[in-house]
Amino acid sequence: MPDSRPPFKRKSPITASRPPTPKKSGGDDEPFVPKPSGRALLRVNLTALTDNYEAIKKLCARKGRPVVVSAVVKADAYGLGAKHVARALYGAGCRNFFVSTAHEGKALRDHIGKTPSIYVLNGPTPRELPLFYAFKLKPVINNMAQAYLWDQGLKSQEARPRCAIHFDTGINRMGFHGSELDALRSDTALVARLNPDHLMSHLACAPDADNRKNRKQREMFAAVIKSFPPVPLSLSNSAGVYLGADFHFDMVRPGCALYGLAATKTPAQETTRPVVQIEAPILQVNELKKGESAGYGASFIAPRDMTIATIGVGYADGLPLVPNGTVIGRLDKQNLSTAGRISMDLTILDMTGTRRPPKPGQVVTLLADQLQPYADAAGVLNYQMLTMLGSRFFRSYDKD
Ligand SMILES: *Cc1c(COP(=O)(O)O)cnc(C)c1O
């Protein structure tokens, strides 16, 4: 007879004691002031996201032949949160999504329902085949090994799920080319059984409109697809969209542009806007005398008397290190530069001469339209700025 007594008291004295009823901030006559938080906020603007989706649709719009705009939401929608991002894009009419792995696809299926297409860019793998079947994921078939694997698995499947076939036209990363392409092309029975609903390739140099490789890849793609069934085609990522109608084919596959990143070398032409902003609280304000240092390694030496503020966000949140004096933030529209090495949870910023004297609880903003110069100063890609964002943020998804 098992002992039915619980192994320990159900309620520890701590959880059992009722927390004190919180006092209302301010009486009836006082305005409500939110309590300052020590936790940095990552704000994702879903209106900007869907506006960017519309902006890309506009760039591809032409009479007669509509171009489908899909969404690349791999790596948790570039770090922004695939759930909220994909749902918002679904709401904007997006019905084709790309992820990298079957596990990403499984998670995404939960968020967007049964009908949208989810393509898995990295292709099928033996261990994940059951996920493809259970969650109706379409693999992108990149090589003969993947083609054989998928073809073998289809024998056990009544539903015969479709797939995409990926041709490598010059990036030399993933996709059929050379002898593998010859092998696939000559096995028409295999191609028929694979029954792709999409043929694609990927551009290596699309951000640079002057690069001759763009047109070479386009021409090679147009030639290769002639040996395959006449199904919809896609070639362009975000940057490719800006290369013009010749590069749009039936579908485009933007990622970074949806998230408000500059996609091309000439961002002035781009019609998207920032989606991501960090809001970090000032935790402490310090006065620095000329010649005093700030931060680890004392790398920053005050060139004059100055006011500095320490904010509650650091490299553990994904902020890359930058040289002292790099503008990375803003308070009341005033640019703020680093004064000392960024540390794990804290960042010191120069507040000298700000219009409002800095005070703990005030909120400094980072990223937004300052993301690109920050990335440049740090020597990282703008994409990385997003995928590095940490898990400690309080995240808010709002509409403006
Ligand atoms: C990541 C990726 C995209 C999206 O690229 P962006 O530059 O973010 O627009 C499109 N196609 C493929 C094959 C990709 O791997």
The ligand as an ORCA input file, in Angstrom:
! r2SCAN-3c Opt
* xyz 0 1
  C      17.639     33.092    -45.795
  C      17.190     32.854    -47.172
  C      16.341     33.766    -47.817
  C      16.000     35.115    -47.237
  O      17.122     35.962    -47.371
  P      17.074     37.539    -46.992
  O      18.370     38.035    -47.465
  O      16.959     37.590    -45.505
  O      15.910     38.132    -47.656
  C      15.831     33.407    -49.054
  N      16.163     32.241    -49.638
  C      17.002     31.353    -49.063
  C      17.343     30.091    -49.767
  C      17.560     31.638    -47.819
  O      18.406     30.771    -47.260
*
